[in-house]
Amino acid sequence: MSQYYGTTARVKLYGMLQRRHVTMIAQLRTGHCALNEYLHRFNIIETPECECGASKETVDHFLLKCELYDQERDELRRRVGAHAMNMSALLGNPQITKDTIEYIEKTGRLTL
């Protein structure tokens, strides 16, 4: 039964996303992803700073602030609305998650 529940919970949150997309969203939700802040914690890279030079490359920075992805983010904002441009909606709202995946893929930043 717990296996069924897990599947049901996944479908409610992620819909029918591909496994790799579910993985991306889960990694972003936990912060355990291939962004510089996380990689720096394990001495994989020298600096947690984003290539844009503005700040640490966190999930929040990547999704909401990085100037390198302004064009992709503007398109995302047009699709989901300004009210949904927050971490909770982008990573937790099943109707918006597909748009977030599209943003991620267009940036090319987290390709698996």
MDTraj code that builds the backbone (N, CA, C; nanometers):
import mdtraj as md
import numpy as np

residues = "MET SER GLN TYR TYR GLY THR THR ALA ARG VAL LYS LEU TYR GLY MET LEU GLN ARG ARG HIS VAL THR MET ILE ALA GLN LEU ARG THR GLY HIS CYS ALA LEU ASN GLU TYR LEU HIS ARG PHE ASN ILE ILE GLU THR PRO GLU CYS GLU CYS GLY ALA SER LYS GLU THR VAL ASP HIS PHE LEU LEU LYS CYS GLU LEU TYR ASP GLN GLU ARG ASP GLU LEU ARG ARG ARG VAL GLY ALA HIS ALA MET ASN MET SER ALA LEU LEU GLY ASN PRO GLN ILE THR LYS ASP THR ILE GLU TYR ILE GLU LYS THR GLY ARG LEU THR LEU".split()
xyz = np.array([
    [0.0811, -0.1198, 0.0000],
    [0.0000, 0.0000, 0.0000],
    [0.0853, 0.1260, 0.0000],
    [0.1983, 0.1250, 0.0727],
    [0.2805, 0.2461, 0.0748],
    [0.3382, 0.2769, -0.0630],
    [0.3648, 0.1728, -0.1431],
    [0.4116, 0.1974, -0.2791],
    [0.3028, 0.2683, -0.3585],
    [0.1791, 0.2281, -0.3434],
    [0.0675, 0.2929, -0.4126],
    [0.0543, 0.4374, -0.3676],
    [0.0655, 0.4604, -0.2366],
    [0.0544, 0.5965, -0.1848],
    [0.1635, 0.6847, -0.2431],
    [0.2863, 0.6323, -0.2493],
    [0.3965, 0.7096, -0.3052],
    [0.3695, 0.7497, -0.4486],
    [0.3165, 0.6593, -0.5256],
    [0.2845, 0.6873, -0.6640],
    [0.1743, 0.7923, -0.6729],
    [0.0730, 0.7795, -0.5903],
    [-0.0374, 0.8753, -0.5904],
    [0.0120, 1.0142, -0.5522],
    [0.0946, 1.0222, -0.4505],
    [0.1480, 1.1511, -0.4078],
    [0.2326, 1.2122, -0.5192],
    [0.3113, 1.1307, -0.5874],
    [0.3944, 1.1796, -0.6963],
    [0.3078, 1.2331, -0.8098],
    [0.2020, 1.1621, -0.8425],
    [0.1139, 1.2053, -0.9506],
    [0.0466, 1.3368, -0.9145],
    [0.0065, 1.3536, -0.7897],
    [-0.0574, 1.4784, -0.7482],
    [0.0375, 1.5971, -0.7623],
    [0.1624, 1.5796, -0.7235],
    [0.2572, 1.6901, -0.7278],
    [0.3173, 1.7085, -0.8659],
    [0.3588, 1.6004, -0.9285],
    [0.4347, 1.6108, -1.0517],
    [0.3562, 1.5757, -1.1770],
    [0.2335, 1.5315, -1.1620],
    [0.1556, 1.4940, -1.2788],
    [0.2220, 1.3799, -1.3524],
    [0.2281, 1.3920, -1.4806],
    [0.2866, 1.2857, -1.5610],
    [0.4227, 1.3276, -1.6168],
    [0.5004, 1.3971, -1.5369],
    [0.6331, 1.4390, -1.5795],
    [0.7237, 1.3189, -1.6001],
    [0.8197, 1.3355, -1.6882],
    [0.9202, 1.2324, -1.7078],
    [1.0042, 1.2196, -1.5815],
    [1.0599, 1.1027, -1.5614],
    [1.1399, 1.0765, -1.4416],
    [1.2530, 1.1792, -1.4246],
    [1.3208, 1.2141, -1.5331],
    [1.4313, 1.3092, -1.5214],
    [1.3819, 1.4471, -1.4783],
    [1.2602, 1.4828, -1.5172],
    [1.2040, 1.6107, -1.4757],
    [1.1655, 1.6074, -1.3280],
    [1.1117, 1.4960, -1.2834],
    [1.0800, 1.4800, -1.1420],
    [1.2079, 1.4925, -1.0599],
    [1.3157, 1.4326, -1.1105],
    [1.4447, 1.4401, -1.0417],
    [1.4920, 1.5844, -1.0312],
    [1.4822, 1.6601, -1.1396],
    [1.5235, 1.8015, -1.1371],
    [1.4464, 1.8805, -1.0323],
    [1.3151, 1.8647, -1.0323],
    [1.2319, 1.9396, -0.9370],
    [1.2646, 1.8987, -0.7941],
    [1.2797, 1.7699, -0.7695],
    [1.3126, 1.7222, -0.6343],
    [1.4475, 1.7779, -0.5898],
    [1.5454, 1.7797, -0.6784],
    [1.6763, 1.8335, -0.6433],
    [1.6685, 1.9826, -0.6128],
    [1.5935, 2.0547, -0.6911],
    [1.5785, 2.1981, -0.6649],
    [1.5039, 2.2221, -0.5337],
    [1.4031, 2.1435, -0.5074],
    [1.3271, 2.1594, -0.3821],
    [1.4141, 2.1374, -0.2599],
    [1.5087, 2.0438, -0.2677],
    [1.5955, 2.0131, -0.1536],
    [1.7244, 2.0944, -0.1538],
    [1.7542, 2.1597, -0.2665],
    [1.8789, 2.2340, -0.2777],
    [1.9975, 2.1460, -0.3120],
    [1.9748, 2.0182, -0.3328],
    [2.0820, 1.9234, -0.3660],
    [2.0906, 1.9081, -0.5169],
    [2.1452, 2.0088, -0.5820],
    [2.1485, 2.0120, -0.7275],
    [2.2813, 2.0696, -0.7754],
    [2.3032, 2.0626, -0.9031],
    [2.4317, 2.1023, -0.9612],
    [2.4447, 2.2537, -0.9794],
    [2.4045, 2.3282, -0.8794],
    [2.4276, 2.4728, -0.8788],
    [2.5519, 2.5005, -0.7937],
    [2.6171, 2.6106, -0.8198],
    [2.7481, 2.6367, -0.7608],
    [2.7510, 2.6360, -0.6083],
    [2.6477, 2.6876, -0.5425],
    [2.6499, 2.6881, -0.3962],
    [2.6603, 2.5460, -0.3414],
    [2.5845, 2.4544, -0.3962],
    [2.5872, 2.3157, -0.3506],
    [2.7197, 2.2483, -0.3866],
    [2.7657, 2.2666, -0.5084],
    [2.8913, 2.2048, -0.5521],
    [3.0101, 2.2557, -0.4702],
    [3.0060, 2.3823, -0.4329],
    [3.1137, 2.4412, -0.3520],
    [3.1183, 2.3790, -0.2121],
    [3.0058, 2.3453, -0.1575],
    [3.0012, 2.2829, -0.0234],
    [3.0838, 2.1563, -0.0176],
    [3.0982, 2.0883, -0.1301],
    [3.1720, 1.9622, -0.1356],
    [3.3070, 1.9774, -0.2050],
    [3.3512, 2.1019, -0.2185],
    [3.4799, 2.1335, -0.2806],
    [3.4931, 2.0783, -0.4224],
    [3.3824, 2.0717, -0.4922],
    [3.3834, 2.0276, -0.6315],
    [3.4248, 2.1430, -0.7221],
    [3.3854, 2.2627, -0.6812],
    [3.4259, 2.3842, -0.7523],
    [3.4814, 2.4828, -0.6503],
    [3.5535, 2.5828, -0.6988],
    [3.6231, 2.6761, -0.6097],
    [3.5346, 2.7800, -0.5428],
    [3.4279, 2.8211, -0.6097],
    [3.3482, 2.9319, -0.5567],
    [3.1985, 2.9020, -0.5682],
    [3.1207, 2.9495, -0.4717],
    [2.9757, 2.9321, -0.4800],
    [2.9088, 3.0392, -0.5665],
    [2.9888, 3.1347, -0.6149],
    [2.9343, 3.2474, -0.6896],
    [2.8793, 3.2049, -0.8250],
    [2.7767, 3.2745, -0.8682],
    [2.7174, 3.2529, -0.9994],
    [2.8066, 3.3152, -1.1057],
    [2.8009, 3.2641, -1.2254],
    [2.8786, 3.3195, -1.3359],
    [2.8388, 3.4633, -1.3681],
    [2.7180, 3.5033, -1.3301],
    [2.6747, 3.6410, -1.3555],
    [2.7462, 3.7398, -1.2652],
    [2.8077, 3.6903, -1.1561],
    [2.8827, 3.7753, -1.0652],
    [2.8003, 3.8444, -0.9592],
    [2.6703, 3.8235, -0.9588],
    [2.5832, 3.8957, -0.8657],
    [2.5848, 3.8379, -0.7244],
    [2.5833, 3.7080, -0.7115],
    [2.5771, 3.6470, -0.5788],
    [2.6022, 3.4976, -0.5887],
    [2.5814, 3.4296, -0.4770],
    [2.5929, 3.2844, -0.4779],
    [2.4864, 3.2263, -0.5698],
    [2.5221, 3.1192, -0.6370],
    [2.4253, 3.0538, -0.7253],
    [2.3436, 2.9540, -0.6437],
    [2.2375, 3.0052, -0.5847],
    [2.1434, 2.9241, -0.5085],
    [2.0248, 2.8902, -0.5981],
    [1.9363, 2.8074, -0.5494],
    [1.8149, 2.7748, -0.6243],
    [1.7319, 2.9011, -0.6446],
    [1.7176, 2.9793, -0.5402],
    [1.6422, 3.1049, -0.5485],
    [1.7033, 3.1982, -0.6536],
    [1.8338, 3.2117, -0.6511],
    [1.9024, 3.2969, -0.7485],
    [1.8795, 3.2458, -0.8903],
    [1.8975, 3.1174, -0.9114],
    [1.8809, 3.0578, -1.0436],
    [1.7399, 3.0771, -1.0980],
    [1.6405, 3.0500, -1.0157],
    [1.5020, 3.0570, -1.0633],
    [1.4479, 3.1990, -1.0730],
    [1.4881, 3.2866, -0.9817],
    [1.4200, 3.4155, -0.9702],
    [1.5037, 3.5400, -0.9987],
    [1.6367, 3.5290, -0.9998],
    [1.7151, 3.6523, -1.0034],
    [1.8272, 3.6593, -1.1061],
    [1.8839, 3.5500, -1.1461],
    [2.0057, 3.5533, -1.2278],
    [1.9829, 3.6243, -1.3610],
    [2.0633, 3.7256, -1.3851],
    [2.0485, 3.8038, -1.5081],
    [2.0857, 3.7248, -1.6330],
    [2.1601, 3.6164, -1.6178],
    [2.1956, 3.5338, -1.7336],
    [2.0720, 3.4710, -1.7978],
    [1.9667, 3.4569, -1.7190],
    [1.8457, 3.3896, -1.7671],
    [1.7241, 3.4812, -1.7674],
    [1.7465, 3.6108, -1.7794],
    [1.6355, 3.7073, -1.7798],
    [1.5344, 3.6775, -1.8900],
    [1.5819, 3.6461, -2.0082],
    [1.4906, 3.6203, -2.1202],
    [1.4042, 3.4971, -2.0935],
    [1.4648, 3.3899, -2.0464],
    [1.3904, 3.2683, -2.0159],
    [1.2924, 3.2921, -1.9007],
    [1.3370, 3.3699, -1.8003],
    [1.2516, 3.3995, -1.6847],
    [1.1332, 3.4874, -1.7245],
    [1.1555, 3.5824, -1.8149],
    [1.0455, 3.6664, -1.8618],
    [0.9394, 3.5810, -1.9309],
    [0.9840, 3.4851, -2.0089],
    [0.8899, 3.3944, -2.0747],
    [0.8137, 3.3106, -1.9713],
    [0.8853, 3.2628, -1.8702],
    [0.8203, 3.1871, -1.7630],
    [0.7164, 3.2733, -1.6921],
    [0.7518, 3.3973, -1.6615],
    [0.6603, 3.4899, -1.5934],
    [0.5345, 3.5139, -1.6766],
    [0.5506, 3.5266, -1.8072],
    [0.4343, 3.5453, -1.8943],
    [0.3427, 3.4227, -1.8910],
    [0.4017, 3.3067, -1.8801],
    [0.3223, 3.1829, -1.8805],
    [0.2496, 3.1588, -1.7488],
    [0.3189, 3.1844, -1.6363],
    [0.2608, 3.1496, -1.5061],
    [0.2004, 3.2688, -1.4339],
    [0.2358, 3.3896, -1.4741],
    [0.1878, 3.5093, -1.4065],
    [0.2834, 3.5533, -1.2976],
    [0.2868, 3.6820, -1.2724],
    [0.3788, 3.7377, -1.1725],
    [0.3514, 3.6825, -1.0333],
    [0.2249, 3.6526, -1.0035],
    [0.1885, 3.6008, -0.8710],
    [0.2517, 3.4642, -0.8425],
    [0.2876, 3.3915, -0.9465],
    [0.3437, 3.2569, -0.9292],
    [0.4960, 3.2550, -0.9345],
    [0.5573, 3.3720, -0.9429],
    [0.7029, 3.3770, -0.9500],
    [0.7629, 3.3744, -0.8096],
    [0.7449, 3.2614, -0.7446],
    [0.8024, 3.2378, -0.6133],
    [0.8382, 3.0901, -0.6039],
    [0.9269, 3.0571, -0.5136],
    [0.9779, 2.9202, -0.5025],
    [0.8663, 2.8195, -0.4767],
    [0.7747, 2.8522, -0.3916],
    [0.6676, 2.7606, -0.3562],
    [0.5845, 2.7222, -0.4776],
    [0.5456, 2.8190, -0.5562],
    [0.4634, 2.7914, -0.6744],
    [0.5442, 2.7221, -0.7836],
    [0.6638, 2.7712, -0.8108],
    [0.7434, 2.7160, -0.9199],
    [0.7828, 2.5714, -0.8972],
    [0.8059, 2.5347, -0.7709],
    [0.8516, 2.3993, -0.7415],
    [0.7455, 2.3123, -0.6752],
    [0.6297, 2.3690, -0.6441],
    [0.5309, 2.2907, -0.5722],
    [0.3902, 2.2909, -0.6286],
    [0.3629, 2.3755, -0.7240],
    [0.2291, 2.3804, -0.7822],
    [0.2261, 2.2923, -0.9069],
    [0.1464, 2.1863, -0.9053],
    [0.1444, 2.0929, -1.0192],
    [0.1108, 2.1580, -1.1528],
    [0.0328, 2.2640, -1.1527],
    [-0.0011, 2.3308, -1.2781],
    [0.1159, 2.4140, -1.3318],
    [0.2082, 2.4498, -1.2465],
    [0.3188, 2.5376, -1.2846],
    [0.4493, 2.4614, -1.3054],
    [0.4604, 2.3445, -1.2469],
    [0.5845, 2.2676, -1.2528],
    [0.6312, 2.2426, -1.3959],
    [0.5411, 2.2145, -1.4876],
    [0.5800, 2.1916, -1.6272],
    [0.6449, 2.3166, -1.6869],
    [0.5935, 2.4329, -1.6523],
    [0.6527, 2.5572, -1.7007],
    [0.7913, 2.5787, -1.6401],
    [0.8079, 2.5408, -1.5148],
    [0.9380, 2.5508, -1.4499],
    [1.0384, 2.4596, -1.5194],
    [0.9967, 2.3387, -1.5523],
    [1.0830, 2.2444, -1.6245],
    [1.1249, 2.3046, -1.7585],
    [1.0317, 2.3670, -1.8270],
    [1.0625, 2.4288, -1.9560],
    [1.1677, 2.5388, -1.9384],
    [1.1533, 2.6187, -1.8333],
    [1.2526, 2.7223, -1.8027],
    [1.3901, 2.6592, -1.7798],
    [1.3942, 2.5563, -1.6976],
    [1.5203, 2.4894, -1.6661],
    [1.5867, 2.4378, -1.7930],
    [1.5081, 2.3736, -1.8766],
    [1.5648, 2.3176, -1.9983],
    [1.6136, 2.4275, -2.0933],
    [1.5416, 2.5370, -2.1023],
    [1.5847, 2.6459, -2.1896],
    [1.7139, 2.7111, -2.1411],
    [1.7355, 2.7137, -2.0102],
    [1.8610, 2.7700, -1.9598],
    [1.9772, 2.6753, -1.9863],
    [1.9502, 2.5465, -1.9922],
    [2.0558, 2.4478, -2.0119],
    [2.1436, 2.4294, -1.8893],
    [2.1066, 2.4902, -1.7801],
    [2.1927, 2.4913, -1.6602],
    [2.1952, 2.3568, -1.5876],
    [2.0868, 2.2847, -1.5831],
    [2.0819, 2.1610, -1.5034],
    [2.0625, 2.0365, -1.5886],
    [2.1202, 2.0338, -1.7037],
    [2.1007, 1.9176, -1.7901],
    [2.1573, 1.7931, -1.7238],
    [2.0791, 1.6866, -1.7309],
    [2.1208, 1.5599, -1.6695],
    [2.1818, 1.4678, -1.7713],
])
top = md.Topology()
chain = top.add_chain()
for i, resn in enumerate(residues, 1):
    res = top.add_residue(resn, chain, resSeq=i)
    for name in ("N", "CA", "C"):
        top.add_atom(name, md.element.get_by_symbol(name[0]), res)
traj = md.Trajectory(xyz[None], top)
